Amino acid sequence: MEHHPAAAWLTEAAGAAQQQGAGNLLRVVLVVMILGCVLTAWFLLRGYKRKDD
């Protein structure tokens, strides 16, 4: 097992992240979309929960 200095490891990690492309951006967009849909559904459907006493 080779010993890599911290700077070399950081450089390799940055290179791997750049090769991945838009994967991280796509994940963030999907999570925000799903959370937005859930919050919108909650906001719209909460009015139907009223009780007529």
PDBQT receptor file of N, H, CA, C and O in Angstrom, charges set to zero:
ATOM      1  N   MET A   1       0.843  -1.181   0.000  1.00  0.00    +0.000 N 
ATOM      2  CA  MET A   1       0.000   0.000   0.000  1.00  0.00    +0.000 C 
ATOM      3  C   MET A   1       0.880   1.234   0.000  1.00  0.00    +0.000 C 
ATOM      4  O   MET A   1       1.746   1.395   0.860  1.00  0.00    +0.000 OA
ATOM      5  N   GLU A   2       0.651   2.102  -0.973  1.00  0.00    +0.000 N 
ATOM      6  H   GLU A   2      -0.052   1.971  -1.671  1.00  0.00    +0.000 HD
ATOM      7  CA  GLU A   2       1.461   3.301  -1.087  1.00  0.00    +0.000 C 
ATOM      8  C   GLU A   2       0.928   4.396  -0.180  1.00  0.00    +0.000 C 
ATOM      9  O   GLU A   2      -0.260   4.457   0.138  1.00  0.00    +0.000 OA
ATOM     10  N   HIS A   3       1.846   5.250   0.220  1.00  0.00    +0.000 N 
ATOM     11  H   HIS A   3       2.810   5.200  -0.038  1.00  0.00    +0.000 HD
ATOM     12  CA  HIS A   3       1.456   6.397   1.037  1.00  0.00    +0.000 C 
ATOM     13  C   HIS A   3       1.381   7.623   0.137  1.00  0.00    +0.000 C 
ATOM     14  O   HIS A   3       2.373   8.003  -0.486  1.00  0.00    +0.000 OA
ATOM     15  N   HIS A   4       0.202   8.243   0.070  1.00  0.00    +0.000 N 
ATOM     16  H   HIS A   4      -0.603   7.934   0.577  1.00  0.00    +0.000 HD
ATOM     17  CA  HIS A   4       0.018   9.448  -0.740  1.00  0.00    +0.000 C 
ATOM     18  C   HIS A   4      -0.067  10.652   0.175  1.00  0.00    +0.000 C 
ATOM     19  O   HIS A   4      -0.785  10.614   1.174  1.00  0.00    +0.000 OA
ATOM     20  N   PRO A   5       0.647  11.715  -0.139  1.00  0.00    +0.000 N 
ATOM     21  CA  PRO A   5       0.494  12.949   0.638  1.00  0.00    +0.000 C 
ATOM     22  C   PRO A   5      -0.933  13.482   0.513  1.00  0.00    +0.000 C 
ATOM     23  O   PRO A   5      -1.644  13.160  -0.439  1.00  0.00    +0.000 OA
ATOM     24  N   ALA A   6      -1.337  14.288   1.471  1.00  0.00    +0.000 N 
ATOM     25  H   ALA A   6      -0.760  14.550   2.244  1.00  0.00    +0.000 HD
ATOM     26  CA  ALA A   6      -2.705  14.813   1.484  1.00  0.00    +0.000 C 
ATOM     27  C   ALA A   6      -2.992  15.634   0.242  1.00  0.00    +0.000 C 
ATOM     28  O   ALA A   6      -4.101  15.572  -0.287  1.00  0.00    +0.000 OA
ATOM     29  N   ALA A   7      -2.033  16.395  -0.234  1.00  0.00    +0.000 N 
ATOM     30  H   ALA A   7      -1.132  16.445   0.196  1.00  0.00    +0.000 HD
ATOM     31  CA  ALA A   7      -2.259  17.238  -1.409  1.00  0.00    +0.000 C 
ATOM     32  C   ALA A   7      -2.518  16.373  -2.646  1.00  0.00    +0.000 C 
ATOM     33  O   ALA A   7      -3.361  16.720  -3.472  1.00  0.00    +0.000 OA
ATOM     34  N   ALA A   8      -1.814  15.270  -2.780  1.00  0.00    +0.000 N 
ATOM     35  H   ALA A   8      -1.129  14.988  -2.109  1.00  0.00    +0.000 HD
ATOM     36  CA  ALA A   8      -2.023  14.388  -3.930  1.00  0.00    +0.000 C 
ATOM     37  C   ALA A   8      -3.402  13.743  -3.854  1.00  0.00    +0.000 C 
ATOM     38  O   ALA A   8      -4.081  13.621  -4.874  1.00  0.00    +0.000 OA
ATOM     39  N   TRP A   9      -3.820  13.335  -2.675  1.00  0.00    +0.000 N 
ATOM     40  H   TRP A   9      -3.268  13.435  -1.847  1.00  0.00    +0.000 HD
ATOM     41  CA  TRP A   9      -5.142  12.730  -2.512  1.00  0.00    +0.000 C 
ATOM     42  C   TRP A   9      -6.232  13.741  -2.858  1.00  0.00    +0.000 C 
ATOM     43  O   TRP A   9      -7.222  13.397  -3.503  1.00  0.00    +0.000 OA
ATOM     44  N   LEU A  10      -6.047  14.985  -2.430  1.00  0.00    +0.000 N 
ATOM     45  H   LEU A  10      -5.243  15.264  -1.907  1.00  0.00    +0.000 HD
ATOM     46  CA  LEU A  10      -7.022  16.030  -2.707  1.00  0.00    +0.000 C 
ATOM     47  C   LEU A  10      -7.100  16.316  -4.206  1.00  0.00    +0.000 C 
ATOM     48  O   LEU A  10      -8.184  16.537  -4.746  1.00  0.00    +0.000 OA
ATOM     49  N   THR A  11      -5.961  16.312  -4.865  1.00  0.00    +0.000 N 
ATOM     50  H   THR A  11      -5.080  16.133  -4.426  1.00  0.00    +0.000 HD
ATOM     51  CA  THR A  11      -5.927  16.531  -6.312  1.00  0.00    +0.000 C 
ATOM     52  C   THR A  11      -6.643  15.408  -7.048  1.00  0.00    +0.000 C 
ATOM     53  O   THR A  11      -7.385  15.660  -7.997  1.00  0.00    +0.000 OA
ATOM     54  N   GLU A  12      -6.425  14.173  -6.618  1.00  0.00    +0.000 N 
ATOM     55  H   GLU A  12      -5.822  13.968  -5.847  1.00  0.00    +0.000 HD
ATOM     56  CA  GLU A  12      -7.116  13.037  -7.243  1.00  0.00    +0.000 C 
ATOM     57  C   GLU A  12      -8.618  13.125  -7.038  1.00  0.00    +0.000 C 
ATOM     58  O   GLU A  12      -9.392  12.839  -7.952  1.00  0.00    +0.000 OA
ATOM     59  N   ALA A  13      -9.035  13.523  -5.836  1.00  0.00    +0.000 N 
ATOM     60  H   ALA A  13      -8.407  13.756  -5.093  1.00  0.00    +0.000 HD
ATOM     61  CA  ALA A  13     -10.466  13.635  -5.546  1.00  0.00    +0.000 C 
ATOM     62  C   ALA A  13     -11.101  14.726  -6.398  1.00  0.00    +0.000 C 
ATOM     63  O   ALA A  13     -12.208  14.550  -6.908  1.00  0.00    +0.000 OA
ATOM     64  N   ALA A  14     -10.410  15.850  -6.556  1.00  0.00    +0.000 N 
ATOM     65  H   ALA A  14      -9.511  15.993  -6.142  1.00  0.00    +0.000 HD
ATOM     66  CA  ALA A  14     -10.938  16.936  -7.385  1.00  0.00    +0.000 C 
ATOM     67  C   ALA A  14     -11.033  16.500  -8.841  1.00  0.00    +0.000 C 
ATOM     68  O   ALA A  14     -12.002  16.831  -9.525  1.00  0.00    +0.000 OA
ATOM     69  N   GLY A  15     -10.039  15.763  -9.320  1.00  0.00    +0.000 N 
ATOM     70  H   GLY A  15      -9.252  15.494  -8.765  1.00  0.00    +0.000 HD
ATOM     71  CA  GLY A  15     -10.070  15.266 -10.695  1.00  0.00    +0.000 C 
ATOM     72  C   GLY A  15     -11.214  14.299 -10.913  1.00  0.00    +0.000 C 
ATOM     73  O   GLY A  15     -11.865  14.338 -11.957  1.00  0.00    +0.000 OA
ATOM     74  N   ALA A  16     -11.468  13.434  -9.949  1.00  0.00    +0.000 N 
ATOM     75  H   ALA A  16     -10.939  13.403  -9.101  1.00  0.00    +0.000 HD
ATOM     76  CA  ALA A  16     -12.570  12.474 -10.065  1.00  0.00    +0.000 C 
ATOM     77  C   ALA A  16     -13.914  13.201 -10.057  1.00  0.00    +0.000 C 
ATOM     78  O   ALA A  16     -14.837  12.809 -10.771  1.00  0.00    +0.000 OA
ATOM     79  N   ALA A  17     -14.025  14.253  -9.255  1.00  0.00    +0.000 N 
ATOM     80  H   ALA A  17     -13.275  14.572  -8.675  1.00  0.00    +0.000 HD
ATOM     81  CA  ALA A  17     -15.277  15.012  -9.201  1.00  0.00    +0.000 C 
ATOM     82  C   ALA A  17     -15.530  15.718 -10.524  1.00  0.00    +0.000 C 
ATOM     83  O   ALA A  17     -16.677  15.808 -10.962  1.00  0.00    +0.000 OA
ATOM     84  N   GLN A  18     -14.490  16.217 -11.163  1.00  0.00    +0.000 N 
ATOM     85  H   GLN A  18     -13.558  16.144 -10.807  1.00  0.00    +0.000 HD
ATOM     86  CA  GLN A  18     -14.676  16.896 -12.443  1.00  0.00    +0.000 C 
ATOM     87  C   GLN A  18     -15.040  15.908 -13.537  1.00  0.00    +0.000 C 
ATOM     88  O   GLN A  18     -15.787  16.260 -14.450  1.00  0.00    +0.000 OA
ATOM     89  N   GLN A  19     -14.540  14.693 -13.473  1.00  0.00    +0.000 N 
ATOM     90  H   GLN A  19     -13.933  14.408 -12.732  1.00  0.00    +0.000 HD
ATOM     91  CA  GLN A  19     -14.853  13.685 -14.476  1.00  0.00    +0.000 C 
ATOM     92  C   GLN A  19     -16.294  13.221 -14.361  1.00  0.00    +0.000 C 
ATOM     93  O   GLN A  19     -16.875  12.750 -15.339  1.00  0.00    +0.000 OA
ATOM     94  N   GLN A  20     -16.875  13.349 -13.179  1.00  0.00    +0.000 N 
ATOM     95  H   GLN A  20     -16.404  13.731 -12.385  1.00  0.00    +0.000 HD
ATOM     96  CA  GLN A  20     -18.231  12.855 -12.958  1.00  0.00    +0.000 C 
ATOM     97  C   GLN A  20     -19.258  13.687 -13.734  1.00  0.00    +0.000 C 
ATOM     98  O   GLN A  20     -20.329  13.183 -14.074  1.00  0.00    +0.000 OA
ATOM     99  N   GLY A  21     -18.947  14.931 -14.011  1.00  0.00    +0.000 N 
ATOM    100  H   GLY A  21     -18.078  15.340 -13.734  1.00  0.00    +0.000 HD
ATOM    101  CA  GLY A  21     -19.852  15.759 -14.797  1.00  0.00    +0.000 C 
ATOM    102  C   GLY A  21     -20.973  16.340 -13.961  1.00  0.00    +0.000 C 
ATOM    103  O   GLY A  21     -20.742  16.835 -12.858  1.00  0.00    +0.000 OA
ATOM    104  N   ALA A  22     -22.189  16.281 -14.487  1.00  0.00    +0.000 N 
ATOM    105  H   ALA A  22     -22.377  15.878 -15.383  1.00  0.00    +0.000 HD
ATOM    106  CA  ALA A  22     -23.334  16.924 -13.851  1.00  0.00    +0.000 C 
ATOM    107  C   ALA A  22     -24.068  15.995 -12.895  1.00  0.00    +0.000 C 
ATOM    108  O   ALA A  22     -25.227  16.252 -12.572  1.00  0.00    +0.000 OA
ATOM    109  N   GLY A  23     -23.441  14.940 -12.439  1.00  0.00    +0.000 N 
ATOM    110  H   GLY A  23     -22.499  14.731 -12.702  1.00  0.00    +0.000 HD
ATOM    111  CA  GLY A  23     -24.115  13.993 -11.555  1.00  0.00    +0.000 C 
ATOM    112  C   GLY A  23     -24.548  14.608 -10.245  1.00  0.00    +0.000 C 
ATOM    113  O   GLY A  23     -25.679  14.397  -9.807  1.00  0.00    +0.000 OA
ATOM    114  N   ASN A  24     -23.666  15.368  -9.609  1.00  0.00    +0.000 N 
ATOM    115  H   ASN A  24     -22.747  15.539  -9.965  1.00  0.00    +0.000 HD
ATOM    116  CA  ASN A  24     -24.016  15.993  -8.332  1.00  0.00    +0.000 C 
ATOM    117  C   ASN A  24     -25.093  17.050  -8.516  1.00  0.00    +0.000 C 
ATOM    118  O   ASN A  24     -26.007  17.157  -7.698  1.00  0.00    +0.000 OA
ATOM    119  N   LEU A  25     -24.991  17.827  -9.582  1.00  0.00    +0.000 N 
ATOM    120  H   LEU A  25     -24.249  17.740 -10.247  1.00  0.00    +0.000 HD
ATOM    121  CA  LEU A  25     -26.008  18.845  -9.861  1.00  0.00    +0.000 C 
ATOM    122  C   LEU A  25     -27.360  18.193 -10.097  1.00  0.00    +0.000 C 
ATOM    123  O   LEU A  25     -28.380  18.692  -9.623  1.00  0.00    +0.000 OA
ATOM    124  N   LEU A  26     -27.377  17.093 -10.818  1.00  0.00    +0.000 N 
ATOM    125  H   LEU A  26     -26.548  16.687 -11.203  1.00  0.00    +0.000 HD
ATOM    126  CA  LEU A  26     -28.633  16.401 -11.082  1.00  0.00    +0.000 C 
ATOM    127  C   LEU A  26     -29.252  15.867  -9.792  1.00  0.00    +0.000 C 
ATOM    128  O   LEU A  26     -30.468  15.926  -9.613  1.00  0.00    +0.000 OA
ATOM    129  N   ARG A  27     -28.425  15.353  -8.906  1.00  0.00    +0.000 N 
ATOM    130  H   ARG A  27     -27.437  15.305  -9.051  1.00  0.00    +0.000 HD
ATOM    131  CA  ARG A  27     -28.936  14.872  -7.613  1.00  0.00    +0.000 C 
ATOM    132  C   ARG A  27     -29.565  16.005  -6.816  1.00  0.00    +0.000 C 
ATOM    133  O   ARG A  27     -30.639  15.841  -6.235  1.00  0.00    +0.000 OA
ATOM    134  N   VAL A  28     -28.902  17.149  -6.787  1.00  0.00    +0.000 N 
ATOM    135  H   VAL A  28     -28.030  17.283  -7.259  1.00  0.00    +0.000 HD
ATOM    136  CA  VAL A  28     -29.432  18.296  -6.044  1.00  0.00    +0.000 C 
ATOM    137  C   VAL A  28     -30.742  18.759  -6.659  1.00  0.00    +0.000 C 
ATOM    138  O   VAL A  28     -31.695  19.045  -5.934  1.00  0.00    +0.000 OA
ATOM    139  N   VAL A  29     -30.806  18.838  -7.978  1.00  0.00    +0.000 N 
ATOM    140  H   VAL A  29     -30.032  18.605  -8.567  1.00  0.00    +0.000 HD
ATOM    141  CA  VAL A  29     -32.035  19.268  -8.651  1.00  0.00    +0.000 C 
ATOM    142  C   VAL A  29     -33.171  18.305  -8.356  1.00  0.00    +0.000 C 
ATOM    143  O   VAL A  29     -34.293  18.742  -8.097  1.00  0.00    +0.000 OA
ATOM    144  N   LEU A  30     -32.908  17.007  -8.388  1.00  0.00    +0.000 N 
ATOM    145  H   LEU A  30     -31.997  16.652  -8.598  1.00  0.00    +0.000 HD
ATOM    146  CA  LEU A  30     -33.959  16.020  -8.106  1.00  0.00    +0.000 C 
ATOM    147  C   LEU A  30     -34.462  16.111  -6.673  1.00  0.00    +0.000 C 
ATOM    148  O   LEU A  30     -35.667  16.034  -6.431  1.00  0.00    +0.000 OA
ATOM    149  N   VAL A  31     -33.544  16.273  -5.719  1.00  0.00    +0.000 N 
ATOM    150  H   VAL A  31     -32.565  16.335  -5.916  1.00  0.00    +0.000 HD
ATOM    151  CA  VAL A  31     -33.954  16.372  -4.316  1.00  0.00    +0.000 C 
ATOM    152  C   VAL A  31     -34.794  17.626  -4.096  1.00  0.00    +0.000 C 
ATOM    153  O   VAL A  31     -35.813  17.574  -3.408  1.00  0.00    +0.000 OA
ATOM    154  N   VAL A  32     -34.380  18.749  -4.672  1.00  0.00    +0.000 N 
ATOM    155  H   VAL A  32     -33.552  18.792  -5.231  1.00  0.00    +0.000 HD
ATOM    156  CA  VAL A  32     -35.139  19.987  -4.520  1.00  0.00    +0.000 C 
ATOM    157  C   VAL A  32     -36.514  19.868  -5.172  1.00  0.00    +0.000 C 
ATOM    158  O   VAL A  32     -37.502  20.360  -4.628  1.00  0.00    +0.000 OA
ATOM    159  N   MET A  33     -36.584  19.217  -6.335  1.00  0.00    +0.000 N 
ATOM    160  H   MET A  33     -35.781  18.817  -6.777  1.00  0.00    +0.000 HD
ATOM    161  CA  MET A  33     -37.875  19.023  -6.992  1.00  0.00    +0.000 C 
ATOM    162  C   MET A  33     -38.811  18.174  -6.145  1.00  0.00    +0.000 C 
ATOM    163  O   MET A  33     -39.988  18.501  -5.997  1.00  0.00    +0.000 OA
ATOM    164  N   ILE A  34     -38.290  17.087  -5.590  1.00  0.00    +0.000 N 
ATOM    165  H   ILE A  34     -37.333  16.821  -5.710  1.00  0.00    +0.000 HD
ATOM    166  CA  ILE A  34     -39.131  16.202  -4.779  1.00  0.00    +0.000 C 
ATOM    167  C   ILE A  34     -39.614  16.920  -3.529  1.00  0.00    +0.000 C 
ATOM    168  O   ILE A  34     -40.788  16.825  -3.171  1.00  0.00    +0.000 OA
ATOM    169  N   LEU A  35     -38.715  17.637  -2.863  1.00  0.00    +0.000 N 
ATOM    170  H   LEU A  35     -37.761  17.714  -3.153  1.00  0.00    +0.000 HD
ATOM    171  CA  LEU A  35     -39.129  18.385  -1.671  1.00  0.00    +0.000 C 
ATOM    172  C   LEU A  35     -40.138  19.472  -2.022  1.00  0.00    +0.000 C 
ATOM    173  O   LEU A  35     -41.079  19.714  -1.266  1.00  0.00    +0.000 OA
ATOM    174  N   GLY A  36     -39.949  20.121  -3.151  1.00  0.00    +0.000 N 
ATOM    175  H   GLY A  36     -39.185  19.925  -3.765  1.00  0.00    +0.000 HD
ATOM    176  CA  GLY A  36     -40.907  21.138  -3.584  1.00  0.00    +0.000 C 
ATOM    177  C   GLY A  36     -42.276  20.547  -3.860  1.00  0.00    +0.000 C 
ATOM    178  O   GLY A  36     -43.294  21.146  -3.511  1.00  0.00    +0.000 OA
ATOM    179  N   CYS A  37     -42.311  19.377  -4.482  1.00  0.00    +0.000 N 
ATOM    180  H   CYS A  37     -41.484  18.890  -4.765  1.00  0.00    +0.000 HD
ATOM    181  CA  CYS A  37     -43.597  18.713  -4.749  1.00  0.00    +0.000 C 
ATOM    182  C   CYS A  37     -44.291  18.308  -3.456  1.00  0.00    +0.000 C 
ATOM    183  O   CYS A  37     -45.505  18.461  -3.325  1.00  0.00    +0.000 OA
ATOM    184  N   VAL A  38     -43.533  17.799  -2.517  1.00  0.00    +0.000 N 
ATOM    185  H   VAL A  38     -42.546  17.675  -2.623  1.00  0.00    +0.000 HD
ATOM    186  CA  VAL A  38     -44.116  17.388  -1.229  1.00  0.00    +0.000 C 
ATOM    187  C   VAL A  38     -44.671  18.606  -0.488  1.00  0.00    +0.000 C 
ATOM    188  O   VAL A  38     -45.785  18.559   0.035  1.00  0.00    +0.000 OA
ATOM    189  N   LEU A  39     -43.908  19.682  -0.442  1.00  0.00    +0.000 N 
ATOM    190  H   LEU A  39     -43.004  19.720  -0.867  1.00  0.00    +0.000 HD
ATOM    191  CA  LEU A  39     -44.380  20.880   0.261  1.00  0.00    +0.000 C 
ATOM    192  C   LEU A  39     -45.586  21.505  -0.438  1.00  0.00    +0.000 C 
ATOM    193  O   LEU A  39     -46.501  21.999   0.221  1.00  0.00    +0.000 OA
ATOM    194  N   THR A  40     -45.589  21.484  -1.764  1.00  0.00    +0.000 N 
ATOM    195  H   THR A  40     -44.845  21.083  -2.299  1.00  0.00    +0.000 HD
ATOM    196  CA  THR A  40     -46.736  22.019  -2.506  1.00  0.00    +0.000 C 
ATOM    197  C   THR A  40     -47.983  21.179  -2.260  1.00  0.00    +0.000 C 
ATOM    198  O   THR A  40     -49.066  21.726  -2.047  1.00  0.00    +0.000 OA
ATOM    199  N   ALA A  41     -47.843  19.865  -2.288  1.00  0.00    +0.000 N 
ATOM    200  H   ALA A  41     -46.963  19.421  -2.461  1.00  0.00    +0.000 HD
ATOM    201  CA  ALA A  41     -48.980  18.977  -2.016  1.00  0.00    +0.000 C 
ATOM    202  C   ALA A  41     -49.500  19.188  -0.597  1.00  0.00    +0.000 C 
ATOM    203  O   ALA A  41     -50.711  19.228  -0.379  1.00  0.00    +0.000 OA
ATOM    204  N   TRP A  42     -48.597  19.322   0.361  1.00  0.00    +0.000 N 
ATOM    205  H   TRP A  42     -47.613  19.289   0.183  1.00  0.00    +0.000 HD
ATOM    206  CA  TRP A  42     -49.017  19.548   1.750  1.00  0.00    +0.000 C 
ATOM    207  C   TRP A  42     -49.780  20.862   1.859  1.00  0.00    +0.000 C 
ATOM    208  O   TRP A  42     -50.820  20.928   2.514  1.00  0.00    +0.000 OA
ATOM    209  N   PHE A  43     -49.264  21.909   1.217  1.00  0.00    +0.000 N 
ATOM    210  H   PHE A  43     -48.419  21.856   0.685  1.00  0.00    +0.000 HD
ATOM    211  CA  PHE A  43     -49.905  23.224   1.291  1.00  0.00    +0.000 C 
ATOM    212  C   PHE A  43     -51.287  23.201   0.648  1.00  0.00    +0.000 C 
ATOM    213  O   PHE A  43     -52.229  23.790   1.180  1.00  0.00    +0.000 OA
ATOM    214  N   LEU A  44     -51.416  22.524  -0.496  1.00  0.00    +0.000 N 
ATOM    215  H   LEU A  44     -50.652  22.046  -0.928  1.00  0.00    +0.000 HD
ATOM    216  CA  LEU A  44     -52.699  22.500  -1.188  1.00  0.00    +0.000 C 
ATOM    217  C   LEU A  44     -53.712  21.590  -0.505  1.00  0.00    +0.000 C 
ATOM    218  O   LEU A  44     -54.905  21.894  -0.489  1.00  0.00    +0.000 OA
ATOM    219  N   LEU A  45     -53.251  20.482   0.058  1.00  0.00    +0.000 N 
ATOM    220  H   LEU A  45     -52.281  20.236   0.045  1.00  0.00    +0.000 HD
ATOM    221  CA  LEU A  45     -54.175  19.506   0.638  1.00  0.00    +0.000 C 
ATOM    222  C   LEU A  45     -54.534  19.783   2.091  1.00  0.00    +0.000 C 
ATOM    223  O   LEU A  45     -55.461  19.168   2.618  1.00  0.00    +0.000 OA
ATOM    224  N   ARG A  46     -53.831  20.684   2.745  1.00  0.00    +0.000 N 
ATOM    225  H   ARG A  46     -53.078  21.184   2.317  1.00  0.00    +0.000 HD
ATOM    226  CA  ARG A  46     -54.133  20.923   4.161  1.00  0.00    +0.000 C 
ATOM    227  C   ARG A  46     -55.484  21.595   4.347  1.00  0.00    +0.000 C 
ATOM    228  O   ARG A  46     -56.065  21.508   5.429  1.00  0.00    +0.000 OA
ATOM    229  N   GLY A  47     -55.992  22.255   3.330  1.00  0.00    +0.000 N 
ATOM    230  H   GLY A  47     -55.520  22.325   2.451  1.00  0.00    +0.000 HD
ATOM    231  CA  GLY A  47     -57.298  22.892   3.423  1.00  0.00    +0.000 C 
ATOM    232  C   GLY A  47     -58.441  21.891   3.459  1.00  0.00    +0.000 C 
ATOM    233  O   GLY A  47     -59.522  22.219   3.948  1.00  0.00    +0.000 OA
ATOM    234  N   TYR A  48     -58.235  20.685   2.959  1.00  0.00    +0.000 N 
ATOM    235  H   TYR A  48     -57.356  20.419   2.562  1.00  0.00    +0.000 HD
ATOM    236  CA  TYR A  48     -59.282  19.664   2.945  1.00  0.00    +0.000 C 
ATOM    237  C   TYR A  48     -59.449  18.983   4.295  1.00  0.00    +0.000 C 
ATOM    238  O   TYR A  48     -60.352  18.165   4.471  1.00  0.00    +0.000 OA
ATOM    239  N   LYS A  49     -58.596  19.309   5.237  1.00  0.00    +0.000 N 
ATOM    240  H   LYS A  49     -57.862  19.973   5.094  1.00  0.00    +0.000 HD
ATOM    241  CA  LYS A  49     -58.617  18.636   6.546  1.00  0.00    +0.000 C 
ATOM    242  C   LYS A  49     -59.559  19.339   7.530  1.00  0.00    +0.000 C 
ATOM    243  O   LYS A  49     -59.635  18.937   8.690  1.00  0.00    +0.000 OA
ATOM    244  N   ARG A  50     -60.261  20.357   7.101  1.00  0.00    +0.000 N 
ATOM    245  H   ARG A  50     -60.199  20.684   6.158  1.00  0.00    +0.000 HD
ATOM    246  CA  ARG A  50     -61.132  21.097   8.011  1.00  0.00    +0.000 C 
ATOM    247  C   ARG A  50     -62.306  20.229   8.470  1.00  0.00    +0.000 C 
ATOM    248  O   ARG A  50     -62.850  19.431   7.707  1.00  0.00    +0.000 OA
ATOM    249  N   LYS A  51     -62.674  20.409   9.728  1.00  0.00    +0.000 N 
ATOM    250  H   LYS A  51     -62.232  21.057  10.348  1.00  0.00    +0.000 HD
ATOM    251  CA  LYS A  51     -63.810  19.650  10.274  1.00  0.00    +0.000 C 
ATOM    252  C   LYS A  51     -65.017  20.580  10.347  1.00  0.00    +0.000 C 
ATOM    253  O   LYS A  51     -64.898  21.722  10.793  1.00  0.00    +0.000 OA
ATOM    254  N   ASP A  52     -66.161  20.101   9.915  1.00  0.00    +0.000 N 
ATOM    255  H   ASP A  52     -66.257  19.174   9.553  1.00  0.00    +0.000 HD
ATOM    256  CA  ASP A  52     -67.397  20.856  10.016  1.00  0.00    +0.000 C 
ATOM    257  C   ASP A  52     -68.171  20.374  11.241  1.00  0.00    +0.000 C 
ATOM    258  O   ASP A  52     -68.905  19.388  11.179  1.00  0.00    +0.000 OA
ATOM    259  N   ASP A  53     -67.995  21.084  12.351  1.00  0.00    +0.000 N 
ATOM    260  H   ASP A  53     -67.399  21.885  12.402  1.00  0.00    +0.000 HD
ATOM    261  CA  ASP A  53     -68.668  20.674  13.590  1.00  0.00    +0.000 C 
ATOM    262  C   ASP A  53     -70.025  21.282  13.702  1.00  0.00    +0.000 C 
ATOM    263  O   ASP A  53     -70.730  21.044  14.683  1.00  0.00    +0.000 OA
TER     264      ASP A  53
